[in-house]
Amino acid sequence: MSANSYRYAVSVIIPTFNRPDSLSATLQAVAKQTYSLDCFEVIVVDDGSTESYHKVIQQALPFAIRYHRQDNHGEAIARNYGAELAQGELLVFLDDDMLIEPDYLKAMFAEHTAHPQALLIGTMYIKRHPDDSVFRRIMADDIHYRSFGKVPFTEILAGVLSVPRDVFSTLGGMQPTPDKKRGGWIDMDFAYRAHTAGYELRRCRDAIAYHDDYALKDLAAYSRRMYNVSRLAEMFFQLNPPLRAQIPMFRDKMPIAWQSDPLALIVRKLARRLASTRLVLWGMEQIAPRLEGRYPLSRIGLRRLYRWIIGAYIFRGYRQGLRELRKGTM
């Protein structure tokens, strides 16, 4: 890639909302980059936070940084605003709870040089803490990447995404979807539009990031997130019908199609429905703490139990969204 027509080779865009301490840690990680500090800028877009960012913005940093505040319009609009302000050829999007390794930007730029029209995602792991819950430890242990280079577009991760500026513009930026208020599926929508336009998604092996995700603090917090995301899924599928069959986590959550579903899928859908009833879900949630008390001996059983509990919340969220759509209340 050549940045001759741009002030910087890379623009790092970080949308943020009410997380000044987390943003500060992200900026400190950016400050340790081995990529030349003169070749990139950082743009922070505050999406209408009520907490003060004064101390964060006033800290001494070794790279060019700009802070902009907008009214609370959501993640997609914040990312697009950052892209409009950017003076770099390559747009690197980071979430405000992402801690990148020192070679992250160097690796991203090198991969884009080799594949100038591709979308890239970093290799993201879960940030570990000494006092992690058993749930967070197991979720962190479960991340094992088997493929690098070209990957399916459904593996998109907006928090570690980089895209050439001209490609981002050609695709029309990010859209707040499935509705303007809640978003929720903006990265999948962006990846799908890129895929249909002929662009590929690649995972950069050496661009390593650690996600300090608050929702992974325990099973309850993560289950709530998955419920809320799943509640918007049917609205998203109605806007993008081909994606209904390409996101496997919803395959056994959808209503049974008695005339077309294979027998094995019907059986799995029935099992999922049973496991998602209030009584069965309550029972599984009572068992989880007991198994956690026996960790690590109970690791295998806990991993399976977590999957069924999380799956139940995905099922319940998806079905709630279906009901709201049918009633016209969403």
Residue pairs with C-beta under 8 A, 6 or more apart in sequence:
1 9
1 89
1 90
1 109
1 112
1 113
1 116
1 164
2 89
3 9
3 39
3 88
3 89
3 90
5 89
6 87
6 88
6 89
6 165
7 41
7 87
7 88
8 39
8 40
8 41
8 64
8 87
8 88
8 89
9 39
9 40
9 88
9 89
9 90
9 109
10 35
10 39
10 40
10 41
10 88
10 89
10 90
10 91
10 92
10 105
10 108
10 109
11 40
11 41
11 42
11 43
11 82
11 83
11 86
11 87
11 88
11 90
11 91
11 92
11 165
12 30
12 40
12 41
12 42
12 43
12 92
12 94
12 105
13 43
13 45
13 79
13 82
13 83
13 86
13 91
13 92
13 93
13 94
14 23
14 26
14 27
14 42
14 43
14 44
14 45
14 82
14 93
14 94
14 95
14 96
15 45
15 47
15 75
15 78
15 79
15 82
15 93
15 95
15 96
16 22
16 23
16 44
16 45
16 46
16 47
16 49
16 53
16 96
17 46
17 47
17 48
17 49
17 72
17 96
18 49
18 50
18 51
19 51
19 96
19 97
20 49
20 51
20 52
20 53
20 55
20 56
22 96
22 97
22 212
23 44
23 53
23 56
23 96
24 55
24 56
24 59
25 97
25 99
25 212
26 94
26 95
26 96
26 97
26 98
26 99
26 100
27 42
27 56
27 59
27 61
27 65
29 98
29 99
29 100
29 101
30 42
30 61
30 63
30 94
30 100
30 105
31 61
31 62
31 63
32 102
33 40
33 63
33 100
33 102
33 103
33 104
33 105
33 106
34 102
34 103
34 106
35 103
35 104
35 105
35 106
35 109
37 62
37 63
40 63
40 64
40 88
40 92
40 105
41 63
41 64
41 65
41 66
41 86
41 87
41 88
42 61
42 63
42 64
42 65
42 66
43 65
43 66
43 68
43 82
43 85
43 86
44 53
44 57
44 65
44 66
44 67
44 68
45 68
45 69
45 70
45 78
45 79
45 81
45 82
45 85
46 53
46 67
46 68
46 69
46 70
47 70
47 72
47 73
47 74
47 75
47 77
47 78
48 69
48 70
48 71
48 72
48 73
49 69
53 67
57 65
57 67
66 85
68 81
68 82
68 85
70 77
70 78
70 81
73 176
74 176
74 180
74 181
74 182
74 183
75 158
75 174
75 176
75 183
75 186
76 173
76 174
76 175
76 176
76 177
76 183
76 186
77 176
79 93
79 158
79 173
79 174
79 186
80 173
80 174
82 91
82 93
83 91
83 165
83 168
83 169
83 173
86 165
88 165
89 164
89 165
90 108
90 109
90 112
90 162
90 163
90 164
90 165
91 162
91 163
91 164
91 165
91 168
92 105
92 108
92 161
92 162
93 158
93 159
93 160
93 161
93 162
93 163
94 100
94 159
94 160
94 209
95 158
95 159
95 160
95 211
97 159
97 211
97 212
97 213
97 214
98 124
98 159
98 160
98 209
98 210
98 211
98 212
99 127
99 209
99 210
99 211
99 212
100 122
100 207
100 208
100 209
100 210
101 207
101 208
101 209
101 210
103 206
103 207
103 208
104 122
104 207
104 208
104 209
105 207
107 204
107 205
107 206
107 207
108 120
108 122
108 162
108 204
108 207
111 118
111 120
111 202
111 204
111 207
112 118
112 120
112 162
112 164
115 200
115 202
116 164
117 164
117 167
117 199
118 199
118 200
118 201
118 202
119 156
119 161
119 162
119 163
119 167
119 191
119 194
119 199
119 200
119 201
119 202
120 161
120 162
120 163
120 201
120 202
120 203
120 204
120 207
121 151
121 155
121 156
121 157
121 160
121 161
121 162
121 201
121 202
121 203
121 204
122 157
122 160
122 162
122 203
122 204
122 207
122 208
122 209
123 145
123 148
123 203
123 204
123 205
123 206
123 207
123 208
123 209
124 143
124 157
124 159
124 160
124 208
124 209
124 210
124 211
125 140
125 143
125 208
125 209
125 210
125 211
126 136
126 139
126 140
126 143
126 210
126 211
126 213
126 216
127 210
127 211
127 212
127 213
128 136
128 137
128 140
128 210
129 136
132 140
133 217
133 218
133 219
133 292
134 292
134 295
134 302
135 216
135 218
135 219
135 222
135 292
135 306
136 216
136 217
136 218
137 295
138 299
138 302
138 303
138 306
139 216
139 222
139 306
142 303
145 203
147 203
148 202
148 203
148 204
148 205
149 202
149 203
149 205
150 200
150 201
150 202
151 201
151 202
151 203
152 201
153 191
153 192
153 194
153 195
153 200
153 201
154 188
154 191
154 246
154 247
155 201
155 203
156 187
156 188
156 190
156 191
156 201
157 187
158 174
158 186
158 187
158 190
159 209
159 211
160 207
160 209
161 187
163 194
167 194
167 199
170 197
171 190
171 193
171 194
171 197
171 199
172 193
174 186
174 187
174 189
174 190
175 186
175 189
175 190
176 182
176 183
176 186
177 183
177 184
177 185
177 186
177 189
177 236
177 239
178 184
178 185
178 232
178 235
178 236
178 238
178 239
179 232
179 235
182 232
184 228
184 229
184 232
184 236
185 229
185 232
185 233
185 236
188 236
188 243
188 247
189 236
189 239
189 240
191 201
192 240
192 242
192 243
194 201
195 201
214 221
215 221
215 222
215 224
215 225
216 222
219 285
219 288
219 306
219 309
219 310
222 310
223 309
223 310
223 313
224 313
226 310
226 313
226 314
226 317
227 313
227 314
227 316
227 317
227 320
228 317
229 317
230 250
230 253
230 313
230 314
230 315
230 316
230 317
230 318
230 321
231 317
231 318
231 320
231 321
231 324
232 321
233 247
233 250
233 317
233 318
233 321
234 318
234 321
234 322
234 325
235 321
235 325
235 330
236 243
237 243
237 244
238 325
244 250
244 254
245 251
249 311
249 314
250 314
250 318
251 265
252 265
252 268
252 269
252 271
252 272
253 269
253 272
253 311
253 314
253 315
253 318
253 319
254 269
254 318
255 269
255 322
256 266
256 269
256 270
258 266
261 269
272 311
272 312
272 315
273 315
274 280
275 281
275 284
275 308
275 311
275 312
275 315
276 311
276 312
276 315
276 316
280 312
281 309
281 312
281 313
281 316
284 305
284 308
284 309
284 312
285 309
287 305
288 302
288 305
288 306
288 309
291 298
291 301
291 302
291 305
292 298
292 302
295 302
321 330
324 330
